[in-house]
Structures are given as C-alpha cells and as structure tokens.
Amino acid sequence: MPDLINVLLESLLRDAPSEAHTAGLATCAMAWLTTEDLLRETVGDAAPDVWAWLRRRPFIVSRPTGLSPHDLTREVLDAEFERRFPARYRSLHRTIHDHVLAGIRATGGTDRQLLAQHLAYLHLRSPLTAAYHSLRAQGSAAVTPARPEEHGQLVSMVERAFDGASAQLAERWFAEAPEHLNVARTEEGVAGLVYHVFCPSGSALEQQDPVVRAVLDHVARTAPLRPGERVEIGRFLAGMHERQRDRYAVLAGSVTSIINWSTEPLAWSFAVFSDTGYWAPFFDYLGFRPLVTAELDGQRYVGYGHDWRRFPADRWFDLMFEREHSGGTGPPPDSALLPPPLGRAAFGAAVRSALPHLGRPERLAGNPLLGTVLGTEPVALRASLLAAVDRLAAEPKGERLRAVLTRTFIRPAPSQEAAAEVLGLPFSTYRRHLARAIEAVTERLWAMEIGTLRDRRVDGG
C-alpha cells in the first residue's frame, strides 16, 4: 500500500504545470471546499487557470459550492504537503483560516454557515475530528433555523438526549425565543439540533431553568456583566440517533458556536452537557474551563465557560489556529489573559485621566485602560483614543466636539480659557461642549470595549 500511495502522489504532483497549480492542489487538499475566491488568496492572479485545471482532475469532485478531492487523495496530499513543506504548509493553512474567518464575519445566511463548517473542518487534531470526517464523507448537512412545525419533534429529541425535565424547559425556551433554535438538516429531514440562550433576556426562565440560573450565578459572583454585555449559553444539543454524541448535533453546535463567537458581542460563552465523558476533551481543546455544575431531575450538568473580555475572540481564534497544528489543550495561560474588566464608572474615569496625556503617551503607562480592548501598550492605547476623537466628526454636530477635544488635549492651548478663545466660544459654552465631547468619546470607547462596536481589531500590544 505505501508503494501504491507513493506512485499516486508522484503522479499527482508531476501533473501540476506550475508552482501555482501545486499550491492550488495543496489548497484543495486542505480546505473543506475550494472556491475561486479562496484560490485568489492562495495563488493570486493564477486563480482562474488553477480553478479550471483542478476541475479537470479525475480525483476532484465539483460541487455547487466548490471543489473537493476524493477522501483518499485528500489525506495523501495533505499529509505529504505537510511532511515535505512544513513552513509553506503552515503559511497556506493560515491564509485559508484567515480567509474563512473573514468571510464568516462579512457574510450571512447559507454562505456564513458553510464557511463555519469549513473552519470546523480545519481542526485536524480536535477530539471531534472523526465526527467531522464522517460528515464530510457522507456529504454534509446544512445548519438552518428550525421551523415552527418542527418544535414538537425537537422537544422529543431533547427528551431522548437528556430527560423529561429538560424537555419541558426546552419546549418553553423554544416557544419564548425560537430564533435561537437551529437544526442540522439532511435530505431525510432534521438530524440534530442546538439551542442557545442569550442573557439577559428579560425572561423568567433565566431563574426557573436551574442550569441557566447556575451559569448566571457564577457570572455574577466572579465577573459580573457590565451594561450592554451578554452571556451566551449553549443550552440544548441533541441528535436523532446518538443523543449528545450525534455527529449532526456536533455539526449544529460547532457551526452556530463559531458564528456566535466570531460575530456576536459576548462577554461570556458557556456550553452545558451531561455527557461530560464525550465533551470534556473537546472543551479542553477549545480552552474552555469547567466552571459550573447544576442538578436537574437527578442528572448532573457541567457548564464549560470562557470570559471573552479577558481573552478576546481574535486572540482565541489565533490560539485555535495553533491548535489546528499542535493539537494542544488546556485554558490560555494566565500570562496571556487581560486584566479583569473595568466597570462603566471606572472605565469613564480612566478615559478622563488618559485624555490629558495624549501628547505624552509614556504617561499612559499606568492607566487602567491598558489591557482593555483599546490596547495593551501606551502607544496602542493612544492610537485608540485618537481614532475615537477623530470619528466624532462623523456624528451630528460632532465636528465641533472633535475640535474642542483637539484644542484641549491633542494640540492643547496654554489653558482652557485660551482654548475657548481660539475656538471662538464663550468659556461657559466651551465647558459644556468639552463635557459633552468627553462623554461622547467615552461612549464610543465603551462600545468598543464591550463589543457592540468593531472599530478596530483587538490589539495584541
């Protein structure tokens, strides 16, 4: 068998007319589905030629959503590219990873869920790799919102996977917030489900569901939510045939979680399971910690959680990229965590103390804003503050507010009285504008901190 595989491999590589075609072949082996857009990222202007050449290969299957090789060919090519060209292989993997993640954040609907599947399949050393490969071999399902007429069937699926008490709670959650119920759908129908709870929701179920209540109690004790922040809880996950271990349930949970974690402004994420023997290794791989336990109808549930404010999504996706190669496990090291999050009042005080030092960034060294999403080094923090001031100009009457902050803190006049004179304002009017401008820039920075505004990528320092 090794001799036959080597003959196959050499034939495939020898048939590639150029380096770009070889890179395209490697892309096709690594990616779940290869599109011409992806090839533009990996082979540049040669993408149309490489795409046409790949489609003509006898071992390539052309699907409506892209190209993929037969499984044996894929495994042989992928393993050999990694063995022969480890640095190039890693670089190509990073390009594909970043392209897929950017696509998830830029699109919606079916395209987004397909890209989320793609990202999940890049994890070749995950404890769930076998489930993903099984799905790919069978032709993957689509993850879509559940239909109202399917709710009864889905409640029964929860009862088989958990218990009667869970099914009763699921029925109530499904009725109260059906938009958070998604299913894995095959040609035969619904094969798996996942349901996410987003808190605070204003629902009485937050206290009546003992599992959700345990999660929220933990958050309140350890790192409370700030105004505008939310907790996401993967509350129910079940499949038609293998309960909490069903590969279609794995698919539904993976796709929706990837989308939530990469696009939603979240303070915390949790996923709750009673089948910890199956799921604990996976969440150890993801860097989630077992933080919560709860009892329901005599069954023990464990909630695996992650505080995005201390290890933001962009850093987490970088960690996952590394684990796609290394297969590492465990939570992020404490040295990589950001400081505990500031409350709104302390955040505002830190902004007010930082603004007078915009001209001397070294004086920002001890500011509490360091370690927030605004930056981990004084220069990065100063850049965030200046950008927020500049963006005031795009708001109604914002140009005047920006001018006041500029003449007070960025190109400061000798005194506030002098700044008012330069701006042609009575001193009392200047003071009102200054207070309003500080509050406006603070609100913008706060929105960035809690994730409701994505002005810039989280800065690593």
N, C-alpha and C positions, 0 to 999 in steps of 0.2 A: 504493500500500500504506500509506504513512503516514496518508493521509486515512481509509482504512478502519479502521485501528487506533485513530485518534482518535475516530471515531464509536463504535466498540465500547467504548472506555474511558469516554467520557462517558455512554454508556447504562448501563454497569455502576455507575458512581458515582452517577448520578442516581437509580437504582433503590433505593439504600440509604436506608431510612426514618429513620435517626438516625446520630449520630456513632458510637455503639457498633456499629452494623451496618457502618459504614465501617471501623472498627478491626477488626472480625471478618473482613471481606473482606481486609484487609491481612494479618491473621494467617494466613488460609488461603493467601494467595499466597506468604508467606514460609516457612511451616512445611511440612515434607515431608508430614505428616499432621496434621490438626487434630482434636483431641478436645474434648469439652465441658470436661474438666478444664483444658486449655490455655486455652480461652476464658475460664474464670473468672479466670485470671491476667491476661488482656489486656483484657477488657471488664467484669469484675466480675459484679454481680448480673444483668446483662442476658444472661449466657451462655445460658440455656435458649432465650430468644427468638431470639437471634442464631444459635444452632445450628439451630433449626427453619427459620429464614429461609434460611440457607446451603444446607441440604439441598434446598430447593425450587428453587434456582437451576439453570437448564438446563446451565450450564457446570461444575457441581460433580459429581464422582463420589463416591458414598457407598460406602465400603469397610467390611469388618467391623471394621477397626482405626481408622477415622477418615475424614475428608473431605479431598479434594484436588481442585483445579481442573484442567481440561484444560491441557496444557502451554503453548499459545499464550496463553491467558488468564492463566496464572500469570506468564509472562515479561513480558507487557504491564503487568499490575497491579504487579508487584514493582518494575519499573524506574520506573514513573510515581510510585508512592508515594515511592520514594527521591528522585526528582527534585523533587517538589512539597513534601514534608515531611521534609527530611533529619534534623532533630533528633528528630521523632516516630518516624521510621523506625528510627533508631539505638536509641532507647529501647525500641521494640517488639521489635527484634531481641535486645536484651539480656534482656528479660523471657522471650522464648522460649528463648534459650540457657540461662539460669539454671534455668528450669523443667525443661528436658530433662536437664541435668546432675544436678539434684537427684533426678529420677526414676530415673536410672541408678543412683545411689548408694542409693536406697531400695527398689528392686525387684530381681527376679531373673528367671531363665528367659527366656521368649519376650518378655515386656514389656521386659526390660533390653536385649536385642539389638535390638528395634525402636527403642527410644529412642537407642541408639548409632548406628543408621543415620540417625536424624533429625539427630543432632548432626553427623554427617559431611556431610549434605546442606546444612547451613547454610553450609558453606565455599564460597561462590560464586566466590572468586578463587583457589582452590587449583589447583596444576598437575594435579590429578586430577578437576577439576570435570566435564570431558567424560565421564569414565568413570561418575561418579555420575549424571549426567543421562541417560546411555544406559541405565543400570539402571532409573532411575525410569520412563522411557518404556516399558520392557518389562514393568514390574511386578516389583518387587524380589524377590530370593530371601531365604530365611531362613538365618541362620547358626546352626548347631546342632552339638552334639558328633557326631563320627564314630562309626559303628557298627563293631564288630569285623570283620564280614564285608566291610567296605569297605576295609580296610587294604591289601590287595593292589592294588586299583585305585589307591589314593592313592600307594603307593610307585611305581607306574608313572608316575603324573602327575609326581612329583618327578624321576624319571629323564629324562622328556622336557624338563622345565624346566631341569634342571641337568646331571647326568651320572650315570654308574653308581656312582661312589664316594659321591656324595650320597645316592643311592637306598638303598645298603646301610646308611648311617648312619641315614637316615630310618626304615628298617624296624626297626632296633634301638631307636631312640628311641620309635617308636610302640608297640612291644611293652613297653617299660620304663615309660612314663608316658602311657598312652593318653588320660588325662583332659585333656591339653593339646592334643589334636588336634581341630580344628573344621573344618567344611566349609560352603560356600555351597551350599544345596540348592534346586533348582528343581523344577518339575513333571516335568521329564525325568530328574531324578536329581542326582548330585553334579556341580557345575560348577567348584568351586575349593576349595582347602584352605589352611590356615595351621597352623603348629605352633610353639608357644612352649616354650622350655626355661627352667626356673626353677632358679637355682643359689644356694647349694649344694644339690645334690640327693642327695649320697652315692653317685652313680653313677660307675662307672669311665669311662663315656662322656665325662664332662667333660674328661678328659685324652686320650681316644682320638679324639675329634672335634676336628680341628685348628682349625676355625673357633671352636668354643666355647672351646677352650683359649686361643686368641689373645685373645678377649674377656676371659677371666678373668685372663690375664697382664697385660693393660692395666689392669684394675681394681686388681690387687694392686700394680702399680708406681705408680699415680697417686693413687688414693683408695681404700684398702682397705676392705673390708666390716667393719662392726662386728658384735658378737654380735646375732643376730636379724635381720640385714638380708639382702636377697636381690637378685640380678640377674635381670632378665627379658630373654630373647633371642628375638626373632622369627627363628627358625632356618630354617624352610622355608615358602615361599609359592609356590603354583603354581595354574594354571588348566587347564581341559580343552583349550582351543583356542589361547590366546595366551601360554602359559607364564607367565613372571613379569609380563607385562603384561596378563594376562587380567582383564577387569573384575570377574569373580566372585572372583578371587583378591584384587583390590583391596578388594572388599567384605568378604571374610572377614578380611583383615588389618586393615582400618580398624575394624570392629566389635569384634573381640577386643582390639585395642590400646586403643581408647577405654575399654573396660570395665576392662582391667587397670590402665591409668594412672589411672583415676578411683576405683578401689575397692581395689586391692591395695597393701599396704605395700611399696614398692620403693625401693631405694637407687639403682639404675641401670636403664635400659632401653636395649636395642640392637635394631636390625633389620639383618639381613645379606642382601646381594644381590650377585649377579654382574652383573646388568643395570643398571649404575650410570647409563647414559645416560638411562634412563627414570625411575629412582627418586631420583637425586641432587637434582633440583629440588624434589621433594616434601619430602624431609627437610630441605632448606634452608628451606623454608616453615615446617616444624614447629620449626625452631630446633635440630635435632639436628646434631651435628658428625660428619664422617667421621673416626673415631678409630682404627679397627683395620683392618688388611689381613691376609689369610691366603690361602694357596695350597692347592688341593685338586684332585688329578687334572689339573694343568696349568691350572686355571681360577682367576682372581683374584677374591676376595670382599672386599667393603668392609662394615665394621660401622659404622653410624651410631648414635651414643650420646648419652645425656643423663643427667646426675647430678641426681636429684630432690632430693638433700639440699642442693644449692646453688641450685636453682631449683625450689621445690616445686610440686606438681600444681596447687594453686589459683592460684598466680601464672602458671603455664604456661597454664591454661585462660583466664585473663584476657588473656594475650598472644595466644592463638588467637582470642579474640573480636575483638580489634583487627584481626587479620589477615583475619578474615572480611570486614572493610570495606576495609582498605587494601591487602591482598594483599602485605604486607611479607614480607621474607625475612631469613635470617641468624640466628645464635645470639643469645640475650639479651645485652644489653650487660654488660660486666664490672661496671659500677657497680650493676647490679640483682642480682648474684649474692650469695648469703650466703657467709660465710667458710667455709673448708674444715671439714668436720665434725670434731667432737671425738671422741676415743676414749672408751670407757666409763670408764676411770680418771680421765681429765681432766674428763669430764662430772661425775662424782661429786664431785671436788674443787671444781669450780665451784659446784655446788649447796651444798656445805658452807660455802663462802666467801660465798654470797649470803644464806643464811638469817639471819645476824645483822643484815643491813641492811634487813630488810623494813619496819621503821619509818621508814627514811630512803632512799627509792628513788633519790635522787640519787647515793647511794653505790654503786649498782649500775652506774654508767656504764661502768666498765672491766671488768665481769665477762665472762668468756669465753662465758657463756650467751647474751649479746646476739648476734643473728644466727642463733641456732638457731630451731627451730620455736616456741620459747617466747616469742619476741618480739624485735623489733629496737630497741626503746626501753625505758628503765628502767621506765616506768610499766606497759608491757605485760608485761615480764618479771615484775614484782612481782605483777601480776594472775594470771599463770600459776602462780606459786609459791603464792599464797594459795589459789587454786582447788584445787590438788593437796593442800594441807593439809586443806582442808575435806572433800574427797572421801574422806579416810581414814576418816571416821566411818561410811561405808557398808560398810567391811570388818569381818570378825570381830575383835573387841577393838580396833577402830580408833578408837573414841571416846576411849579412854584415850591413845592415841598422839597424836591431834589435840590433846588437852588439854595434853600435855607440850610439844608444839611451840608451842602458843599462849602458854603461860606463860613459855616460854623466849625466843621470838623475836618474837611478834606483839604481845602485851601483856606484855612481859617483867617479871618480878620483879627486884628490885635485884641478885640474884645467883642462881646455880643452887641454892645451899643454901636460899635463900628460896623459890625456885620449888618445890622439893621439899616444903617446909613447907606452902605454900599448897595443893599437891595432896594433902597428907596421905600422902606416901610417904617411906620411909627413903631417905637420899641414894643409897645403892648401888642401890636399886631404881629410883629416878628416873634414874640414869645409864644403866642397862640399857634402860629404856623410851625414853630420848632417843636412844640409838644405834639402837635398833630403828625408831623413828619416822623418823629421818633416812634410814635405808636404805629404808624403805617409800616415803617420798615421792620419793626419788631413783629408785627402780624405776618408779614411776608416770610421772615426768617423762621417764625414759629411753624408756619405751614410747611416749610421745607423740613423742619426738624421732625414733625410728626408724620410726614409722608404724604400729605394731601396736595403738595406742590412739588413737582420734579423739575427744579430749575437747573440742577447740575448733578453730575454723578457724585456719589458718596466719595469723599476724598480719603485716600489712604495715608496722607501725610505729606 
